[in-house]
Amino acid sequence: MLKSRQMSIRVRISPSSTGFAHVGTAYISLFNYAFAKKNKGKFILRIEDTDIKRHVPKAEKAIFAGLHWLGLNYDEGPDVGGKFGPYRQSERTNLYQKYAQELLEKKLAYQDEGAIRFKVPQGKTSWQDLIRGEISFDNGQIEDFVILRSNGYPVYNFAVVIDDWLMKISHVIRGEDHISNTPRQIMLYQVLGAKVPEFAHLPLLRNPDQSKISKRKNLVALSWYQKQGYLPEAMVNFFGLMGWSHPKDKTVFSLDEFIKYFSFKRVSTSAPVFDLRKLDWLNGVYLREKTDKELLQLIKQYAPKGMSDTLIKQTVPLIKDRLIKLSDYPDLIDFFIKEPKVDRKLLIKKSQGEKLLKEQFEKSIIELEKNKVWEAKRLEKLFRDLVRKNNWHTGKYFMATRITLTGKTATPPLFETMALIGKEKTLKRLKQI
């Protein structure tokens, strides 16, 4: 790392604009961003859009929005500019054609059915990977490869070298799926007389069964997580746990803390598991760290239409400990604003039988109608007095009441819930059973 600090640190991510912002892009971006910030360097966004058939115009904006949402703000890029632009490959085709022609003229490449193919030299190609140590390839196992297609557009391995060279990228931090591309790229750097950057290949994200996460099988669009109400700080923390370990074995840490302790030495080569259960747990931790006022602002956009700010504010402290993601909010509070659907079979099963249930509710209604102080502590005392006088089973009586009032077996604290539902609705629901 000391050697790195003596040079101008410039790192980049170069996602393709073929769909949406991918969680894999966010994960790789975090490690690039942290390395750049720790070393007072620059973090660059470059868009790979030379695959005309797969290019999706809206994908660019999704990438910009996703990175900004996570707080991984880039120093240079298509929408922010920079002195090493343009930052879209489609706007740099003249450069690829120029350097391909140079290699052709130097007999380091040759024409092949309208395309230009690089002539792979003999020998070995090696590099010292910052995560994996020395990696070496026998050039004899690599065939001559196309660098410029017959339509004038570059292939990935050529374009990325030209771009990284001209943009003065010092470190290429990317997924391990690019290891096999690296020898080809190093050969090109060498014949172009360009300085070879340092490489660090991160382990790819995996499912719990160790299969690679994919668009077909997984929820990989970053926008999905944003819409579901995962917090950006929880997402960043989650990505930071992917293949990296905190020196103090902490699981919950901020982006600033990740930057402070970041080191390639702490990156594992084993595949990190993208476990949604862990993300859910982390998100819950971050939600509970919010003040009620902060949570109110976050929840508003997820609240059912027509629900007043006052009622939202009243429900926040009740559901805070049970909230996993913001989009869970409507299901946690629906019974406050509409009549619940009560499963009668479930109600009888969870109570002490239909006959006793009827008796319990009749006595509850009498006491509740007499009650003039409608607040949680008073309601709890009233119910516990009924249990004691009638020798009822506390848990089953309370559960039956909960199901009747909310339609659910799990809710915020029962008596706080009753207090907020109000006397009129509480009595109405108990009388309907």
N, C-alpha and C positions, 0 to 999 in steps of 0.2 A: 504493500500500500504506500510506503514511503516513496518508492520509485514513481508510482502513479501521481503523487502529489507534486512532483517536480515538473510534470508536463501539463498541458492544457487538456483537461478532461472533457471529452465530448462523447456522449452516448446517444443512441437513437432507438426508436421503435419504428417499424415499417409495416404496419398492417395493410392488408389488401382491402379494397373497397368492394367486397363481393357479398355484402349482406347486412351485418349489424356489428356492433361492438361486442366482442367475445370476452368471456371471463378469462380466457387464456391470454388475451391481449392485455387485460388489466393486470394480471399476475406478472407478466414479463415487464410491463410498464413500471410497476412498483419497484422492482429490483433495479431497473435502469435509473429511475428517478432518485432512489435512495443513494445509489452509488454516486450519481452526479452531485447531489446536494451535500453529501458528506465531504466530497473533495472539491467543493466550490466550482463545480463544472457546469456544463450545459446539457440540458435534456431536450432532444429534438424529435419532432414527429414528422415522418415522411410517409406519404401515401403511395402504395404500389397499385397503380391503376392501369397497367399496360395490358391486362387481360380484358380486352374489349368485350368479349362475349359474356363474361361474368360480372362486369362492372355494374354496380348499383349506385346511382347518383346520391340517394339519400343516406347511403352507408357512411359517407364522409362525415356528415353532420352528426350521425349517431356516435361515431368515434370521438369527435370533438367533445360532444356533450357528456359522454361517459367518462372521459378522463377528467374533465372539469368537475363533474359531480363528485368524483373520488378525491379531488384536491390534488391531482397529479398534473399540475399545470406545466406545460412545455414552454421552453424559452424561444423556440423557433418552430415554425410549422406553416402549413398552407394558409391558415386563417389569421396567423399573427405575424407572418413575414420573417425576415432574417437575411443576413448578407450572403448566405450560402444557398439561396433558393435558385430556381423554383423547387418547391417541396412535393410536387406531384411528378411521378415518373413520366406520365403522358406528356408533360411539358419539357422533358429533358431528352427526347428521342434523338435530337441532333448530336448530343454529346455521345450517346451510345454508338451512333453510326460513325462518328468521327474516330473514336478509339478502336472500333472494330476494323475500320479501314486501315488504321495504322498497323495493327497486328497483321493484317493481310499483306500489306506492303513489306513488312519485315519478315515475311514467310513464317510467322508464328501461328498463322491461321490460314485456312484455305476455303475456297468456294465449294459448296456441295448442294446441288439442286436449288440454287438461288439463295440458300442460307450461307452463313459464315460459320465455320467449325474451327474450334481451337485445337491446336496440335499438342497433345499431352506429352511433356518431356519425360525422359527416363529418370529412374531414381526413386527417392522416397520424399514424401512431404510430411513434415512433423510440426507440431506446435506444443507449447506448454499451456494447457488449459488452466485457467485460474480456479476452476472447481475440481477438475478431474485429473490434473497432472499431465504428464506427457501423453500425447496421442499421435500415432504415426500411421500413415497409409503407404502402401506400395503403389507407385504410380502405374505399374504394369497392370493393376486391377481396374484402372479407370480408363475408359474409352475416350477417344477424341469427342468433344461435346460441342453442341451448337451454342454460339454466343449471340448471334443475331439471326432472327427468322427471315424468311424470304419476303415477308411483308414489311420489313424494316424495323420491327419491334424487337427489343432485346429479350433474352431469356433471363430468368431470375438471377442465376449465378453471375452473369456479366453485369447486369444493371446494378445489383447491390454493391459490387466492387467499385464500379465507377462512382456511384453516389457516395459511398463511405469514404472513398479516397478524396473526392473533391470537396466533401463536406467536413473533411478533417476529423473523422470519427476515430477516437483513440481506443475505445473499447466496444466490442460487439458482445452484448449480453442478450442471449436468446435461448430458445428451447433446445433440448438435446436432439430433437428430430433434425436439426441442421448440422449435426456433426459430420454426416456424410457429404455435405455440401462444402465444408470448410477446406479440404485439400484442393478442390477445384478453384476456390476463391483465392487461396494463398498463391497458387500457380499464376493466376492472373495478376495479382498485386506485383509479383516478382518480375514478370515480363513487362509490365507497365512502368517499372522503376518506382513503384509507390511503396510507402512504408506500410508494412503489415500491422494491422491493429492487434491488440490483445483480445483473446476470446475467452468467454465464460459461458458454458452451456448448462442451463438450468434443467432440473428434472421436470418431465411433463406431468401435468395434473392427471390423476387417475381416479376412477370410481372405486368404491370399497372392494369390488371384486378384482381390482387391478387392471381392468380394461381402460383404454384411453377414453377420456370424455369426448363426445362427438355431438355435432348438431342434430343428428338423427335420433340419438337416444337420450340426450340430456338437455336440461334447461341451461343453455350456455349464453343466452343474450343478456348482456349487462342491464339492459333496459327492463327486463322482466323483474330483476331483483329490486330495481329502483321503484317500479310500479307496485310491487308487493309490499313495500315499506321496510326494506332493509336499510339501515343507516349507512352512509358512506364510510364513517369511521369504523363500523363493524366489518364492512367488506374489506377495507384496507388491512385491518388487524388479521382477518381471516386469511387473506392472501399472504400476509407476512409470515404466517405459521406454515405456509406451504414450502416445506423443504428447508426452512431456516429455523434455528433455535435461539431463543433469547439467552444471553449469558447468565441471567439470573433465574432461568427456567420459568419466566413469567408467561402466562397465556394471554393476558389482557394487557395491551400496550398501545400507545398512540403512534401516529405516523412520525412525529418528531423523535420518539424513543427508538423506533425502528431505524431511522436514519443515524441516530447517535451510535447505536451498537452494530450497525451493519458491517459485515465482513464476509468475504467469499469463503473464508475458513469455516464459517458456521453454516454453510449451505451443504446439505446432504445430497448425495447422488441417488439415493433411493426415492422412488416415486411417491410424492405427497398425495394423500387421499383427500379428494374434494367431497367432504362429508357434510351434507346439508344439516344434519342434526347438530353438528358442532357450530355451524354458522347460526342456526336458530338460537342456540344457547348464548353465543356471543352477542347476538343482536339484542336478546333479552337483557343481558348485562348492561349494554349501552343505553337501552331504553329506560332502565331503572335508575340510571345515573342522571337522567334528565330531571330538571325541576318540573313540577306540575304545570307551570306556566309555559315552559319550553315544549313539553309534551302536548299541551293543548294546541299550540300552533301547528305542530306536526300532524296531529290527528284530524284536524278540521277538514282536510281535503278527503278523508276517508269516511267521514261521518255520513249517515243516511241523509238523503235530501230532506230539508225542512227541519232538521233537528237544530234546536236553538243553541247558541254559544253557551248559554247559562247551563243547560242540561249537559252539554259536552264537558264543561268545566267541572260539574258535580260528579260525573262518572269517572273522570281521569284518576283520582286517587283510589277508586274502587277496583279498577281493572289493571292498574300499573304493574302489579306483581305477576299478572297472568298474561301480559301482552308479549308475544314472541316477535311479531312483525306488525306494522301499522295497519295492514289490510285485514288483520284479525279483528280489529275494533268493532265493526258492525255486528259480527256474530256474538261478541261478548256483551253487547248492550241492547240488542234488538227488542228484548222484552220490556224495556223501559218505554218504548215508543209504540209498540203494537202488541195486540193480544197474543200470548204464546199458544203454540199447539201442544197440548198435553197428551202424552201417550198414556192412556188409562191403564193398560196392562203393566207398563213400567211403574206407574204410580202405585198400583196395588202391590206389585212385587217388592218395591222398596219400603212399603209401609208395614203395619202390623195387621193387615187385612182390611177389607172394605168396611166391615161393620164398625171396627174401632176407629178407622179413618174418619168416617162420618161423624162419630161422637166427638173426636178430637177437634174437627173443624167447627162443629156447632158451638162447642165451648170456647174455642179460640175467637170466633166471631162475636160472641157475647162480650168477652173481655175487651176485644179490640174496639167495639162500638162504644164502650164506656170510657175507653182511654182517650184522654184529651191532650196528652203530651206525645206527639208523634215524632219521636227521635230514637235512634238506634239503641242506646243504653236502656231506655225505658221499655222498648219493645222486647229486648232480650230478657229483662227482669220478668216481664209479664209471661213470656213463654216458659221460662225456667220455673216460675211459680206454678204454672199449669202442670208441668212435668212432675214436680214434687208432690202436689196435691193428689194427682190422679195415678201416680206410679207408672207413667208412660216410659217407653224406651226413648231416651233423648235423641239419639242419632237418627232413628227411623222417623220420629215425629218431625224433626227439623228437615230431614230429607224430603219427606212428603210435602211439607210446606214449600220447600224450595222448588220442587218439580211443578207444583200447582201454580206458583207465582211466576215462574220463568220458563217452564217447559224443558229445563235442563237439570242435570245432576251435578254439574260443576258451574259455579257462578262466583261473583264477588261475595264477600261476607254477607250472610243471610239478612241480618238485621239492618245493616247499612243499606242493603238492597231494598228492603221493605220501606225504610224511611224515605228513600228516593222515589220509589214507585208511588208512594202516597197512600193515604188512608182509603180514599174512594176506590181506587183500582185494586188495592189489596183485598178489601172486603168483597168486591165484585167477583174477583177470581176465586176466592175461597168458597163463595156461595154457589158457584157454578159446578162444583164437584159433587 
